[in-house]
Amino acid sequence: MELRQLVSFYHVAQLRSVSKAARTLALGQPTVTTHLRKLEDEFEIILFDRIKRPIQLTSEGSILLEMVTPVVQAVDALKTQMNYSERRGSFVIGAYPDLVLHHLPPGIQVFSKSYPDVRIQLLARPYTPLLRLVRSGEVDLAFCAPPPLDDQALEFQELFKFDVVLMTPLGHPLLEQTDVTLKDLSPWPLILSGPESLTRQKVDQELRNQGVVWDVVLALDDTESIKRYVETGMGVAVCADFTLHQQDHDRLGVVRLDHIFESSVIGVCTLKGKFLGQAVRNFIEVLSDEMRGYHADLAGWEHAKAEGRPKAKAR
């Protein structure tokens, strides 16, 4: 005996019609008939008098209906409650500031249209604080780079890859070079993200590995602010390519550094074993569909080499 057989029986008994019950349950009429036959075979009874129209319950069928009614109604109530919790409630997510500003809004808009009563708290943080927030359970999920390989407390689902690039003012001498090295950067003041940024940690480590001396004149966690200071000629910046957007074409030069730094990824980070409600799981599914496979388009940045702005000076 299966629950779905009891559900089919309940609706046939209530509607006095197999066809109407099938439409109500969104099942084929033969399926409902099979459910009834299996119940009758298992209990060795006849549930309906099928000669009369509409069909009538037998005495045995009436007894079974009385017994299964609380069960089926409880299942319906459970479905209603689960649907309610799916479409209401709140949760907290974290993400890099640039993802919050540029990459999450389309997906959040799609999610909010489907689940208008779900409330989202969104925290913009760099890499290291995001992992701390996920580990402590203060956020339900974070959009960030993968946790360290030896971190067994966190789970990660990849969404897209990204590379590290150099951002310069327009007309900068480094734009004329090919295969720029970290040593080539040493004469120029650097603007980097804060020390809790994964990209900053990768840059610092590689500079140390190559024995390059560097001068960080400004550290900011907000890439949009970094771009502004680069644009004014205060220095050059090493950032992730997913932070570049169409409106940056007319104010920044870009140099690829994927010959120095390996590609990394952005994905969804969650705490292993933490219960995620249906609303959170729906959110992850919607945002993953929106962001999965994103690729930064660096085509067209060559124009930045020939712009007529004054060239920045090395220190």
C-alpha positions as CSV (number, residue, x, y, z in Angstrom):
1,M,0.0,0.0,0.0
2,E,1.3,3.4,-1.0
3,L,0.3,6.9,0.2
4,R,-0.6,7.9,-3.4
5,Q,-3.0,5.0,-3.6
6,L,-4.8,6.3,-0.5
7,V,-4.8,9.8,-1.9
8,S,-6.4,8.6,-5.2
9,F,-9.0,6.7,-3.3
10,Y,-9.9,9.7,-1.1
11,H,-10.4,12.0,-4.0
12,V,-12.5,9.4,-6.0
13,A,-14.6,8.9,-2.9
14,Q,-15.1,12.6,-2.4
15,L,-15.9,13.4,-6.1
16,R,-17.7,10.1,-6.9
17,S,-15.8,10.0,-10.1
18,V,-12.5,8.5,-11.3
19,S,-12.2,11.0,-14.1
20,K,-12.7,14.0,-11.9
21,A,-10.3,12.7,-9.3
22,A,-7.7,12.1,-12.1
23,R,-8.1,15.8,-13.2
24,T,-7.8,17.0,-9.7
25,L,-4.6,15.1,-9.0
26,A,-3.2,15.8,-12.5
27,L,-2.9,12.1,-13.2
28,G,-4.1,9.9,-16.0
29,Q,-7.4,8.1,-15.4
30,P,-5.8,4.7,-15.9
31,T,-3.3,5.5,-13.1
32,V,-6.1,6.3,-10.6
33,T,-7.9,3.2,-11.6
34,T,-4.8,1.2,-11.0
35,H,-4.4,2.7,-7.6
36,L,-7.9,1.7,-6.6
37,R,-7.4,-1.9,-7.9
38,K,-4.2,-2.3,-6.0
39,L,-5.9,-1.2,-2.7
40,E,-8.8,-3.6,-3.4
41,D,-6.4,-6.5,-4.1
42,E,-4.3,-5.8,-1.0
43,F,-7.3,-5.6,1.4
44,E,-9.4,-8.2,-0.6
45,I,-12.4,-5.9,-0.6
46,I,-14.5,-4.0,-3.1
47,L,-14.3,-0.2,-2.4
48,F,-16.9,1.1,-4.9
49,D,-20.2,0.0,-6.5
50,R,-19.3,0.8,-10.1
51,I,-22.7,-0.1,-11.5
52,K,-24.4,2.9,-10.0
53,R,-23.8,6.3,-11.4
54,P,-22.2,8.3,-9.9
55,I,-20.2,5.5,-8.3
56,Q,-21.0,4.7,-4.7
57,L,-18.8,3.6,-1.8
58,T,-19.4,0.1,-0.5
59,S,-19.6,-0.4,3.3
60,E,-16.0,-1.4,3.3
61,G,-15.1,1.6,1.2
62,S,-16.9,3.9,3.7
63,I,-14.9,2.4,6.6
64,L,-11.6,3.0,4.7
65,L,-12.6,6.5,3.8
66,E,-13.3,7.3,7.4
67,M,-9.8,6.0,8.4
68,V,-7.8,7.6,5.6
69,T,-9.4,11.0,5.6
70,P,-7.3,12.4,8.6
71,V,-4.2,11.0,6.9
72,V,-4.8,12.6,3.5
73,Q,-5.9,15.9,5.0
74,A,-2.8,16.0,7.2
75,V,-0.7,15.4,4.0
76,D,-2.5,18.3,2.3
77,A,-1.9,20.5,5.3
78,L,1.8,19.6,5.3
79,K,2.1,20.4,1.6
80,T,0.4,23.8,2.2
81,Q,2.7,24.5,5.2
82,M,5.8,23.6,3.2
83,N,4.7,25.8,0.3
84,Y,4.1,28.6,2.8
85,S,7.6,28.3,4.3
86,E,9.0,28.1,0.8
87,R,7.4,31.4,-0.2
88,R,7.9,33.3,3.0
89,G,10.8,33.8,5.5
90,S,14.2,35.3,5.3
91,F,17.9,34.4,5.0
92,V,21.3,36.1,4.9
93,I,23.8,35.9,2.1
94,G,27.2,37.3,1.6
95,A,29.2,38.2,-1.5
96,Y,32.1,40.3,-2.8
97,P,31.2,43.9,-3.1
98,D,31.5,43.8,-6.9
99,L,29.2,40.8,-7.1
100,V,26.7,42.6,-5.0
101,L,26.8,45.6,-7.2
102,H,26.9,44.1,-10.7
103,H,26.3,40.3,-10.7
104,L,23.7,39.5,-8.2
105,P,20.9,42.1,-9.0
106,P,19.6,40.3,-12.2
107,G,19.2,37.0,-10.3
108,I,17.8,38.6,-7.2
109,Q,15.2,40.4,-9.3
110,V,14.2,37.1,-11.0
111,F,14.0,35.4,-7.5
112,S,12.0,38.2,-6.0
113,K,9.4,38.1,-8.8
114,S,8.8,34.4,-8.0
115,Y,9.0,34.7,-4.2
116,P,7.9,38.3,-3.4
117,D,7.4,37.6,0.3
118,V,10.9,36.2,1.0
119,R,13.2,38.8,2.6
120,I,17.0,38.8,1.9
121,Q,19.7,40.4,3.9
122,L,22.8,40.9,1.8
123,L,26.3,41.5,3.2
124,A,29.2,42.8,1.0
125,R,32.5,41.4,2.4
126,P,35.9,40.4,1.1
127,Y,37.0,36.7,0.9
128,T,38.4,36.0,4.4
129,P,35.4,37.6,6.3
130,L,33.0,35.8,4.1
131,L,34.4,32.4,5.0
132,R,34.3,33.3,8.7
133,L,30.6,34.3,8.3
134,V,29.8,31.0,6.6
135,R,31.7,28.9,9.2
136,S,29.9,30.7,12.1
137,G,26.5,30.2,10.5
138,E,25.9,34.0,10.4
139,V,25.2,33.8,6.6
140,D,23.4,31.0,4.9
141,L,25.6,31.1,1.9
142,A,28.3,33.2,0.2
143,F,29.3,33.9,-3.4
144,C,33.1,33.8,-3.4
145,A,36.2,31.9,-4.4
146,P,36.6,28.3,-3.1
147,P,37.6,27.7,0.6
148,P,41.1,26.3,1.3
149,L,41.5,22.7,0.3
150,D,42.0,21.6,3.9
151,D,38.8,23.3,5.1
152,Q,36.5,20.3,5.6
153,A,33.7,22.4,7.2
154,L,32.7,24.1,3.9
155,E,31.1,23.0,0.7
156,F,31.6,24.7,-2.6
157,Q,29.7,24.7,-6.0
158,E,31.5,26.4,-8.9
159,L,29.7,28.9,-11.0
160,F,32.3,30.6,-13.3
161,K,36.0,31.1,-13.8
162,F,37.9,34.4,-13.7
163,D,41.4,35.7,-14.3
164,V,43.6,38.4,-12.8
165,V,44.2,41.5,-14.8
166,L,46.1,44.8,-14.5
167,M,44.1,48.0,-14.6
168,T,45.8,51.2,-15.7
169,P,44.9,54.8,-16.6
170,L,44.3,55.4,-20.3
171,G,47.5,55.9,-22.2
172,H,49.7,54.2,-19.6
173,P,53.1,52.9,-20.8
174,L,52.4,49.4,-19.6
175,L,49.7,49.2,-22.2
176,E,52.4,49.2,-24.9
177,Q,54.2,46.1,-23.5
178,T,53.5,42.5,-24.2
179,D,53.6,39.8,-21.5
180,V,54.0,42.3,-18.6
181,T,55.9,40.9,-15.7
182,L,55.5,41.7,-12.0
183,K,59.0,43.3,-12.2
184,D,57.6,45.7,-14.8
185,L,55.0,46.8,-12.1
186,S,57.6,47.6,-9.4
187,P,58.3,51.2,-10.7
188,W,54.6,52.0,-10.5
189,P,52.5,52.8,-7.4
190,L,50.1,49.9,-6.8
191,I,46.4,50.2,-5.7
192,L,45.3,46.8,-4.4
193,S,42.3,45.4,-2.6
194,G,42.5,45.0,1.2
195,P,44.6,42.2,2.8
196,E,41.5,40.0,3.4
197,S,40.9,39.8,-0.4
198,L,42.0,36.5,-2.0
199,T,43.3,38.3,-5.1
200,R,45.4,40.6,-2.8
201,Q,46.8,37.5,-1.1
202,K,47.7,35.9,-4.4
203,V,49.4,39.1,-5.6
204,D,51.4,39.6,-2.4
205,Q,52.5,35.9,-2.5
206,E,53.6,36.0,-6.1
207,L,55.5,39.3,-5.6
208,R,57.3,37.8,-2.7
209,N,58.1,34.6,-4.6
210,Q,59.7,36.7,-7.4
211,G,61.5,39.0,-5.0
212,V,59.8,42.0,-6.4
213,V,59.6,45.2,-4.3
214,W,56.3,47.0,-4.5
215,D,54.7,50.1,-3.1
216,V,51.0,49.9,-2.3
217,V,49.8,53.5,-2.1
218,L,46.2,52.6,-1.5
219,A,44.2,49.5,-0.3
220,L,40.4,49.3,-0.8
221,D,37.9,46.5,-0.7
222,D,35.6,48.2,-3.2
223,T,36.7,47.6,-6.7
224,E,34.6,50.5,-8.0
225,S,36.6,52.8,-5.8
226,I,39.9,51.2,-6.9
227,K,38.9,51.9,-10.6
228,R,38.3,55.6,-9.7
229,Y,41.7,56.1,-8.2
230,V,43.3,54.3,-11.1
231,E,41.5,56.5,-13.5
232,T,42.9,59.6,-11.8
233,G,46.4,58.4,-12.3
234,M,47.2,57.6,-8.7
235,G,48.5,54.1,-9.6
236,V,47.8,50.8,-11.3
237,A,45.7,48.0,-9.9
238,V,45.7,44.2,-10.0
239,C,42.1,43.0,-9.8
240,A,39.8,40.2,-11.0
241,D,38.5,40.5,-14.6
242,F,34.9,39.9,-13.5
243,T,35.0,43.3,-11.9
244,L,35.4,45.0,-15.3
245,H,32.2,46.2,-17.0
246,Q,31.1,47.9,-20.2
247,Q,31.2,51.4,-18.7
248,D,34.9,50.9,-17.8
249,H,36.0,50.9,-21.5
250,D,36.3,54.7,-21.7
251,R,38.2,55.2,-18.5
252,L,40.7,52.3,-18.0
253,G,43.3,50.3,-19.8
254,V,43.6,46.6,-19.2
255,V,46.5,44.2,-19.4
256,R,46.1,40.4,-19.1
257,L,48.1,38.7,-16.4
258,D,46.9,35.2,-16.9
259,H,50.5,34.2,-17.9
260,I,51.4,35.0,-14.3
261,F,48.3,34.0,-12.2
262,E,46.3,30.9,-12.6
263,S,42.5,31.2,-13.2
264,S,40.3,31.0,-10.2
265,V,36.6,30.5,-9.7
266,I,33.5,32.1,-8.1
267,G,30.8,29.8,-6.7
268,V,28.4,29.2,-3.8
269,C,30.0,28.4,-0.5
270,T,27.9,26.8,2.3
271,L,28.5,25.2,5.7
272,K,28.5,21.5,5.5
273,G,25.6,20.0,7.4
274,K,23.8,23.3,7.9
275,F,20.1,23.0,7.2
276,L,19.1,25.1,4.2
277,G,15.4,25.8,4.0
278,Q,13.5,25.5,0.7
279,A,13.6,29.2,0.1
280,V,17.4,29.2,0.4
281,R,17.7,26.2,-2.0
282,N,15.4,28.0,-4.4
283,F,17.5,31.1,-4.2
284,I,20.7,29.1,-4.9
285,E,19.1,27.5,-7.9
286,V,17.9,30.8,-9.4
287,L,21.1,32.6,-8.8
288,S,23.2,29.7,-10.1
289,D,21.2,29.7,-13.3
290,E,21.8,33.4,-13.8
291,M,25.6,33.4,-13.0
292,R,26.8,30.0,-14.1
293,G,29.3,30.1,-17.0
294,Y,29.8,33.9,-16.8
295,H,32.9,35.0,-18.8
296,A,34.5,38.4,-18.7
297,D,34.7,39.9,-22.2
298,L,38.0,41.7,-22.5
299,A,37.7,42.3,-26.3
300,G,37.9,45.9,-27.2
301,W,40.2,47.1,-24.5
302,E,43.0,47.8,-27.0
303,H,41.5,51.2,-27.7
304,A,42.8,52.2,-24.3
305,K,46.4,52.1,-25.5
306,A,46.0,55.0,-27.9
307,E,43.9,57.4,-25.9
308,G,45.3,60.9,-25.6
309,R,45.4,61.3,-21.9
310,P,48.7,62.3,-20.3
311,K,50.7,59.2,-19.3
312,A,51.2,58.4,-15.7
313,K,54.7,58.6,-14.3
314,A,56.6,55.9,-12.5
315,R,58.0,56.5,-9.1
